[in-house]
Amino acid sequence: MPVTTQELSQWKQQGRRITVLTAYEYAIAQLIDQAGIDIILVGDSLAMVGLGYDTTLPLTLDEIIHHAKAVRRGVKQALLVVDLPFLTYQESPQQAIHSAGRILKETGAQGVKLEGGYPLMAETVGQLVQVGIPVMGHVGLTPQSVHQFGGYRKQGKTSDQAERIIAEAIALEQAGAFSVVLEHIPSDLAEDITQKLGIPTIGIGAGGGCDGQVLVTSDILGLSAWQPPFAKTYTNLQQTITQAVQEFCIEVREGKFPPGN
């Protein structure tokens, strides 16, 4: 049976860790779905990983919908969540409802993710939930605020920052979010938030005390030219693909491919 948002809360109570990876197109989505991933996120990291931008900011709503449609066709079991791109939800709750509604209607996704806490984002989450749109929150290092942060720096290192992040996470739960991503914050802070919330926390660079973990799929496959220090490479497909292409080029140039020449 496909994963649902209701199951995630049950898994938190049971102590079952939640697995999350990104996908931006059909083939990878199908593979990681069949491999047993719980949640597939069509993240706005698409802007950097798939489209070659320096930040996530240029990504448009039409672009992420286009890619999410392809991902949807490859997913049968995982819960599919799609990021709301920069400036497609921050202006007002009404803008967020329109953007999130398009995503659910046009892609078949089961939820959206947005960045930030209170006051505006908690109000926005509340209104999205009221009209039936499941929402995953995201606090700590929020990549859409990269210029405000002065880079992709760890957040929550001071007591004031930590208190703000805790308050944001609590506000998102109270607004009706079904889970919250905790990105690049101290592990003790992430563990504290995880214990305070009744909804699952999904960590990325936030230690092992979260209810689940998310990484960018190209990072775990060794396809990224650069990856954050908290990521882990499980295989080196960059080397494998390069070698395969080089061998193909050699065989074609030497007349060995196609065979039988």
N, C-alpha and C positions, 0 to 999 in steps of 0.2 A: 504493500500500500504506500502511496506517496506520503512524504513527510508533511505535517501540518504545523501551524504555529502553536496550536494547543499542545502538541506532543513535546515541544521544546521545554515548556514549563514543567511538564511531567518528568522529563529527563533531568532537569535541574534538581528536582526533589529526590530523584533516584540516584543522583550522583553520576549519571551517564554523560560523559564529555561529548560535546558537539563539534563536528568537523565542518569547516567552511573553506571553499576555494573559489577563485574567480574564473569566469569564462566569458569569452567575447564572440565565439563563433561555434558552429555546429559540431565539428569533429571533436574538439577538445571537450565541449560540453557533454557529448555522448560518452566519451571515454571516462571522464571523472564521475559521471552519473552512474555508469555501470560498475565502476570500482567501489561504489558505496558511500560517496560523500553525502552529508546530510543537507547542506545548504549550498547552492550555487549562487554567487553574487556576480551580477553584471555590473562591475564597479566602474566608477568614473576614472579609475586607473587605466581604463581603455584609452583615454586621451594620450597617455604617455607610452603604455606598453603596445597598444595596437595602432595608434595613429601618429606617433612620433613627436608629440608636443612636449615641451619642457615641464609643463605643469598640467593639472587636471582642468584648469579654468576654461580653456577654449571649447571644451566638449559641449555639443548642443543636444537638446532634447531629441531632435529627429535622428541624430547619429546614434544615441544610445538605444533608442527604440529599434532602429534598423538592426543593430547587433543583437539586441535582446530577442527579437523575433527568431533569429537564426539559432540562438542558444535554446530557446523554448522547444524548437523542433527536435533537439537532441536530448531533452531531459524528460525522463519518465518517473523517477522516484524522488529526487531531491526537491526541497523547497526552493523556488526561484525568487530571488529578491533583486531589484534593480535600483541603482543609485539615481537620485535626482541630481542632475548636473547644476553647476554654479549658476545662480540667478534664474533658476526655473521654479524656485519656491520661497526665496527670502523676502520678496516684496510684500507678500500678504498671504494669509491662509487660503484665500480664494485662488491665488495664482498656484499655490501648492496643490490644491484640490484638482485644478484643471490639469496640471502637469502629471500628477500621480494617476489621475483618472485615465489620461491618455495611455500611460504605461500599462496599466492593468487591462484596459480594453483592447489595445492594439497588440500586446505581446503575450497575454495570458499569464503574466507573472502573478505571484501570490502576495507580493508585498513590495514596498519601496524602502529605501534607506535615505536618511538625510542627516546633515551634520549640525551640531550645536545643541544648546540646552535652553535656558530660560533667559528672558521672558518670552521672546517671540517664538522660538522653536517649540517650546512646550505647548504654547497656545495653538500653534500650527498642527502639531501632532494630535492634540485633542480634537481639532476639527476634522482632520483626516480620518481618525478612528470613528468619529461620530457618523461619517458618511460611508463607513464600511471598508476603509482602506487600511490594511495592516501596515504598521510602521516599525522599522528597526532604527533605533537611535545611534548616535556616534558622537563620543566626547573624547577629550584629551587632545592629542594632535589631530586636528581636522585639516586635511590637505587643502581644502578650498580656501583656508585662511592662511596659506603659506606666506603671503606677503606681510600680513599682520604679525605673524610669528617671527619673521626674519629668517625663514628657512624651515626645514623639517626637523625641528628640535624637540627633544623630550619635554613634555609638559607635566605640571603637577609637582615640581621639585621643591617649591616653597609651600609653606603652610597655607598662604592665601590662595595659591593656585589649586592646591589639593582640596580645600574647602569648596571652592567654586565648582570643581569637577564633580565632587560628591553631590553637591546641590543640584547640578545639572542632570546627573544620572537619576536622582530621586524624582526630579520634576518630570523627566521623560516617562518614568514608570507610572507616576500618578496621572499623566496625560493619556496613558493607554498603550505605550509602545510595548511590543511583544518581546523585545530584546534590545541590548545596547552594546555597540562595539566600543571597547576601551583601547585606544591606540597610543603607543609609545609613552606610557606613564610608569612610574615606579611600581614594582611588583607588590609592595606592601599596600600601596594605595588601591591598586586593582583588586587585591584580595579583600580589602575593607569594603569596597563598593559591592563586590560580589556577595559578601555576607549580608549587606544591608538590603539588597534588592531581592524581590520575589521573582523577577524575570531573569532569564539567562544573560550572562555577560559573555561577550565574544572578544577574546584578547588578540592583539597583534602588537608584539613588542611590549607586553604588559605582564610578563611572567606566567607562571603555571597555575596561579590561583583562580583563574577565570573558569567559567563553565564550559567554554569552548575556545577554539583557536581558528584564526583565519590567516591565510597567506595568499599572495598573488601566485597563480599557478606557474607562470613563467619563471618565477624565482625558484620554486622547488624542482623544476625540470632543468635548471641550468641554462635557460634561454635568455636571461637578462644580462645586458652589458654591465649593469650595476644593480646591486640589491642592498637593502638596509641590513644593518648588522644583526638584527634579530631574526632574519630569515634563515632557512636551512635549505641547502641544495641536496636533493635526494638522488639525482642522476645528472649527467652532463650531456643533454641532448644537443647543445650547441656544437660540441665536439663530434657527436655522432652524425649530425646532419651535415656538417662541413665535410667530414670524411666521405660520406655517401655521395655528396655532390661532386667532390673532387674525383672520386672513382668513376662516376658517370661521365664526367668530362674527358677523362683519360681514355675510357673505353670507346667513346664516340670518335674521338680524334684518331685513335689507333685502329679504328674499324672493327673493334671487338663487340660493339653493340650497334644494332641488334645482332644476336648470334646467327650463325649460318651464312654470313657474308662471304 
